[in-house]
Amino acid sequence: MKLGSISILTTCTVVVLTACGGSSGGSGGVKLCGTPTSGGGVLQPFTSPCTDQGSNSMLVTASGEVLALGGYPFSSATTVDDVAFVDGWSMEFSKVLVTFDHVKISENPDLSPTDESQTGRLVAQADGPWAVDLHKGGPLLGAGGSGEQAVAITAFTKQNKNGNAAFDPTQRYAFGFDIIAATASAQNVNLDASDLADYQEMISKGYTALFVGTATWNGDASGVTPCTQSDAYDFTRIPRVVNFRFGFVSPATNINCQNPQNGASTFAGEEFIRGVALKANQTTTAQATFHTDHAFWENFVHDSPAHFDQIAAQYVGVTSPTATLDDLANVTNFNTGFTDSGGLALPWRACGPFPLGGTGQMRFDPGTVPVNPSATADQALRNYRDAVTYSESTMGHLNADGLCFVHRNYPSPP
């Protein structure tokens, strides 16, 4: 797959940022590089911050990691340690459009060891919003290492909510950001003309993210261990190729993210130490990371197996289908057992090295989240679209795999 790229611009100027369009949205004294992008009559221009902001500063980048770039391959090389669709599907993206805003830096990320949402006072904030296509990647190495790409978004050189005081390099600061609905006030980080047409649709429908691409079943590729299934079912009923346009309405605030670069946490239920520590003698990078796999998990447990059969099965007999989230609103039996669009029970399927996810009929396990097709959106999950959206709303992370406390800003179950 040919990956998009952004040229590295090196012409830098020092500016004091204001609320005018085209700024990177950070604190005073941020260095900007190159010339503004075009808003194309849809968005606002954007000027990238320089990667080197000097000592005791923070560069904020964005990445969808290698999965947004190259998708999810499934082949004889797939192993149980790969992030892959366990039912044999490969996925390629043509667009991963996201809007985010309000990068917040606060004191004392460890204020409450038992409540990640609690921090000290806000000391710095950068406001966009920023519209970015994560499939295009960027010129910077992503936080996950080799093969990953990131793009610079904004920067902090001072505590602009605390009298422009300098950051304390001996302290860790809580890091968070919002994922918001598409808006014409967003700055165009890297969208081209074709993206802008899709972004206009996002604005009209209130989408926070739009995934566009193609899923292809490769579970019978040469060298792949034959698939197993939990019950009798003719999987040739399901189309082998499914295009998709998944528009998500899931604004969320990501609060006090954990940071893999800090090492292991001692707090119960948390993997990494929270926050970002700036370096006294250089620019520290904090990457807002967006995980595309959350939308396809088999439950709400982080990093649970991803499946696509339950989506493709809704298009039995359809030639060249294009899957949408609205179609999944018709699937109300997701927690008791998926059926295909012809009403036949859909079993679990596993291909290659992956084990079956269960016995009998495939289902989505909502855990403790209530399910009720007759409820309102704030009371329970009403259908599979709600479940997919609920899971996708947790896609925001820090520095690859750092989980954040997520506050959903749309009607959803507690």
N, C-alpha and C positions, 0 to 999 in steps of 0.2 A: 504494500500500500504506500502511495506517495504521501509523505507527511508535509503539512504546511509548515512554514517557518517565518520568522520575523527577523529582518536584518538588525544587527547590532549597531546602534547609533552612538557615536562617540562625541559629538559636539555638545558640550555641556554649558549651562549657564546657571548661576545662582539666583533664585528668585524668592520673594516673600509671597507665599500663596494666599490668594483671597478666594472669595466665593465664585469668581468668574469661571466660565466654562474653559476647558482645556488644561486646567491644572491637574496635578496628580492627587490633590486633596489632602496632603499631609501637613505637617507643622511648618512654621516659618524657617527659611533658610534651606529648604530642600532643593537639591540640584536636579534640574531637568535636562534630558538629552534629546537632541533631534528636533524635528518639526512636528506639529500636531497632526494626528490622523484626521481624515475627513469624517464628519458626521453623516455625510451622504443625504442630507435633508431629513434624516430620521432621528439621528442621535447628535450628541455634542462631540466636538473634537477632543482628543486626548494626547497629552505629551508624556512620554515615559520618564520616570525618575531614573537618574543615573544609578548604576549598580554600586558605585563607591560613593557613599554619603559622608565618609570621614569617620573619625573615631567616635565611639559611644553613640551610634545611631542605629536605626533599624530600617531595613529594606523589606517591604511586604511584596511577595510574589503570589502568583496563582498557578495551579497545575491540576490537570485531571489525570496525571501519571501516565504510564505507558498504555493503560487500558483505554483511555480516551483517545490516545494517538493511534495505536495499532489494533485496538479491539481485543476480543477474546478468541484466540485460535483454538481449534480442537483437532489434533492429529495424533499420529503414532508417537510423537514426542511429548504429548501431554502426560504429566505425572500427578500424583495425588497432592503434591505440594503447589501445583500451579493454581492460579485463580482462573477457573474455567467453568463452563456450564456442564454439570455432571451428566446431563442427559444427552451429550454429544453435539450440542449446537456450537457453531462458531458465530461470532458477531463482529461486524465492522461498523464503525460510525462514519458518517459524512459531516455531521455537526454535533457538537455538544455545547449549546448556548446557555450561559448562566449570567444572572445579574446579582451582584452583591454590593454591600455598602457598609458604612459605619464600622470601620475597624477601630476597636477600642482597646486601650492599654490602661490597666488599673493596678493599683498596689495590692500586695498581699494575696497572692493566689491561694495560699494555704490557710486563709482565714478560718475555714471550717473543714476539718478533715473528713467529715461525714456528709457535707453538702457542697458539691463542686460549684453550685451556682452562686455561692457567696464569695465576694472579693472585697478588697479595700476600695478606696475612692478612685474615681476615674481621673487619670492624669493626662491622657492624650487621646485624641480621636481624629481620624481621617475620614472625610465624607466624599463619596463619589457622586452618584452610583457609577459602577463600572460594568459594561457589557463585554463579555469575553467569549470567544469560541475556544474551548479547551482542546478540541480536536486539532487545532492548528499548532498547539505547543508554544514554543518560544525559544529564544537564544540561550537561555540559562539552564544549567544543570538542575534538575529537580531534586527535592530533598530525599527521594528514595534511591538516588544514585544512578548508575549506568542505564542509559536508554530513556531516562525521564527528562522532560523538558518543562520549563516554567517561563512565565513572562512577568516582568516587573510592573507593579501596579501603583504603589505609593510608598512613602517613606516618612520616618520621624527622625528629626534631629534634636528636638526639644520636647518638653512636656507642655504642649500647647493648651492644656486645660489646667495647668498649675503654674501660671506666671512665667511660662517659658523656661522653667528650671531645667537643668541638665539631668539626664537619667543617671541613676546610681548603678554603676557596674557591679556592685557587690550584692545587688538585690535581684530577685526574679519578679517579673511583672506579668499579671494575668493578660491573656490575649483572647480576643473574641471578634466576631464579625457577623453581619446579617446577610442572609440570602433573601432577596426581595423580588417583588413582581417587576417585570419588564416595564420600562418607562422611557419616554422620549427625552427625559433629562439625563439619562445615563451617558457616560463618556464611552466612545467607541474605541476599545482597546485594540481589536484586530479583526473586526467584521468587514467582509467585502460586500460587494453589491448584492450577491445572491443571499448572503446572510441577512442583509438588512430587510429583504422581503419577508424572511421568516421571523425576524425580530418584530416587524410590524404586526404579524399575527400574534406573537407573544404579548405585545402591548394590548391588543384588542381583547385577548382572552385571559389576561391576568397571569400568564405563565411566569413562573420563576426560573424554570429550566426547560429546555427542549432538546430531546435526544432524537436524532434522525439517523437512520442507517438500515442495515440488512442483516438478518439472521439466517444462517444456512445450516441445515443438519448435516454434520460430517461424522456421525457416529459409526458409519460403516467405511470410513476412509481406510486406505491400504495401511496395514500394520496395526490398526486399532483392535484391541481385544473385543470380541463380540459383546453386544449389549445384553443386559439382563433386564427382566421386567417382573413386577410383583404379581401380575395377574394376566389373564388372557386379554389381548387387545390387538387389533390390526393397526399398527402405527403408520401403515402406508395411507391411511385415511387423512393424515395430517400433511399439509403442504411442506415440502422440503425447504422452500425459500419463502421467507416472510419479511417484507419491508416493514418499517415501523416509523411512526412519528408520535413520540410520547411527550405530551405537553403536561408539565407538572404545575399545580397550583399549591405550593407548599412553602410560603414564606416562614422563615425561622431565624431565631437568634442563637448563635453559637457562643457559649459563655465559658470563659476560664478553661481553655483547652489544655489537655495534657500534651507533653512534648517529648517525643522519643529521644531527642538529643540530650535530655536531662538524665536518662537512665531510669531504672525501675522505681516505682512508687512503693511506699510503705502503707499507703492508705487502702483500706479494704475496698475491693471491687474496682480499683484503678490500676492500670498497667504501667503508666509513666508518671513522672513528677510533672506537676503543672507549671505552666508559665514559660517566659523567655527571659534569659539573662543576657544583657547587652555586654559587649566586649569593649574595654576601655580604649583599645588601640585600633579598632577596625569597625566596619559595618557588619551588623548581625542580620542574617536573613530569617524572616518568619514567613513560611509558605502556607497560604490558605489552600488546602487540598480538597478536591471534590472527587468522591468515589462513586462511579457509575454502577457498581455491582449491587448496591443496596436495593435497587428496585426489583431485583430478581431473586432475592433470598427466599428460602422455604419457611422461614419464621423470622421473628424480630431479634434473635440472638445475633450479636455482631459476628460477621464473617461466616454466617451459616451458608450451606451449599446453594449455588445459583442454578435455576432451572428455566427453561423456555418452553417445554412441552405444554404446560398449562395455558400459555398464551397462544401458541400455534394451533392448539386444538380447538380454538374458537372460530377457526376458518376452514373447517372441513368442506371440501367441494368448491372452495373459492379459488379462482385462478389469479395468481399474482396479488395476494392480499397485502394490504397495508394496515398493520395493527395500530390501534390508538387506545389511549386510556379510557375514552368514552365507551368503547366496545366492552371493556372489562367491567363497566358498571352493571352490565347485565348478569354478571357471574356472582350470584348471592350464596352459592353452596360451597364457597372456597374453603371454609373451615371444617366442613364435614366430609367433603369429597368432590374433587373436580369432575366435571363431565365435559365431553366435547360438544360442539355446537349441534350435533345430532342427538344429544341426550345419552350417549354411551359413557359408562364409567371409565375414567382415565386412570390407569395404574401408574405406579412409580416406574421410571426407567433410569438405568445407569449404564454408562458406556466406558470403555477403556478401563482405567485402574480404579474407578470410583465405585463405592458400594451403594446398594439401594438405600433410599432414604426412609423406607418403611415397608409395611406389608399392605396388601389390598389396594384400596383406592388412594390415589395421591390427594393430599390435602395441604393447606397452609395452616400452620399452628400459630394462632394469635397470642398464645400464652395467657396473660392476665388481662389483655385488652378486650373489652366487651365487644360482642358481635350481635347486631340486631338489624335486619333489613328494614324494619319499620321505624327505627329510631331516627332522631335528628343527628346531623354530622358531629355535633359536639358531645353526643352521648355514647355512640358506639360506631364501630365499623359496619357500614351497611352493605358493602360489596367488595369485590376484589380490587377495584380501582382505589377505594379508600385504603385498603391494606397496603397496596403498592406505594401509594402516596405517603402513607404514614412511615413506611420504611425508608423511602427515598429522602424524606425530610431530614434524616440524620446524616446526609452525605458529606457535610462539612467537617473537616479535620484540620489539625495543625501539623506541619512538617511530616506529611505522608500518613502516619497512622495514629496521631494523637487525638483521642476522643474528646469531644466537648460536651458540656451540659447543653441540651437542646431545649429551647422554649419555642413551641410551635405557635406561629402567629396567624393561624387559620382555624376554623371550627374543626376540632378533632377530639377524640376521646381523651380522658386524662391519662 
